[in-house]
């Protein structure tokens, strides 16, 4: 059965929201379900909010979220790719790359000029995926979990 990719511009309703929370707490063990829900609820109010999910039947196996980059509270023509992940049982099948491709395609359609993302060295697979898809390391900064690596990609 092929995977199904879906795009949301607001938080999805149940049961997708519950499955998204299950995926996030399974991948990122540093936050509780309640903390993830609060984070997602807040981010869903940001301009340009976009959530991509991938389903294998009725199982949610991957996601990618982002919104318009707003330093100092002012929207820009840069999209911030905030968060993404794939269920460990589904890794190595090109899901993260396809989610990234779909996100970038939507960003081009929405006339964003740049995509920005932040990561940590502990997420090396994501760092490598970003570099392979045209991102460049543009800086670092202190973060909650160590040194944050800042990457950007100019859209064609």
N, C-alpha and C positions, 0 to 999 in steps of 0.2 A: 504494500500500500504506500503510495507517495505521501510525503509530508504536506500539510496544509499550512500556509503562511497567512496570517491575518494582521491587519493594521487597525489600531485604535487611536483616536485623538482625545480620548477621555478614558478614565478608568473603566475597564470592562465590568459587566455585571457578573453575578454568580452564574455558573460555576467557574468561569474563566478566572475571576479574581482569586478565588480560593486556590485554584491550581497554580496560579502565578506566585502566590505567597508560599505555597508548598515548595515550588522550585527554588525560590530565593532563599528560604531558610535552609534548604538542603545544600545549596552551593555556598552561601555566605553564612557561616555559623556564628558570626559576631553580632547578629541582631536577632531579636525575637520577632515573632509574627506581628505583634502589636507595633513594634518599632518600624517594621517594613511597611505596614499598612499606613502608619502616620507619614512616613517618607513618601510613599507613592501618592497618597492623598494630597500632600503639599505640592509635589512636583507636577501633578496633573493640572494644577491651576496656572502653571507657567505658560507664557506664550509659546506657541509652536510645539506643545507637548505631543510626543509620538511614542506609541508602544507597538512593537512588532512582537508577535508570538508565533511559535511553530508548534503544530500539533501532529502527533502520530495517533491517528484515530481520535480518541477523546483524551489522550494523555498530552499535557503541555510539557514539551521537552526543551524549549529554548525561548529566550526573550532578548530584546534590545530596546532600551528606552533612552529618550533624549528630549531636548527642548532648546529654545533659542537662548544662546549665551547672553547673559545680562550682567556684565561687570557694573558695579555701582547702580544696579537696578535699571539700567538703560538697555533695551533690546538692541541687538546688533544684527549684522548679516552673517553671523557665525552660528552654527548649530553645535550644541554641546551634547556629545554622545556620552550620557551619564553612566549607563549600566548595561551589562549584557552577561548572558551566561547560558550554558548548555548542560543539560543533565549529563553527569559523567558516563552513564551507560550509552549515550548517543554521540559522544565526542568522536572525532575522526571521520565523520561522514559529510563534512562540508557545511554543516548547519550554521555555524558562526559566520563563515565566509558569506553564505547566502543572506543571512540577516544583515550583515554589513552592506552587501551590495544593494539590497532593497532599501536600507536606510539612506544610503548615499544617493540612490536614484530619486527617492522622494525629496531629499534635500535639494537636489538639482532642480527638480520640478518646482519647488517652493522658492527657488532663486537665492538660496544661501550661497555664499562665496567660499566659506571655509567650514570645515568640521574640526572640532577640538575635542580631545578626550584626555583624561588623566588616568594613570594606572600606577601600580606599584610593582617593584621587581618580583615580588612573590607571585604575580600573575603573568609569568613569562610567556605562556602560550598566547595570551591576549596581546602582550607587547609585540611578539613576533608576528602575529596576525595583522596588527595595525601597520607595522613596518612593511610587510609584504603587500599591503593594499594602499601604499602611497603616503602613509603618514611619515612625518619627520619629527624627531625629538627637538623641541624648541626651548626647553628649559626644565628646571626642577624647582620644587619648593617643599618646605616642610609640610608633612601631612599628619593626619591622626594616627596612621599606622607606619610611619617612617617617611622616607623621601618619596615624594610624588613626582612621577615622570609626566611631563606635559608634552602632548603630541598634537600636531595639526596637519591637516591635508587641505590643499586648495582644490576646489572642484573645477572641472573643466567646463 
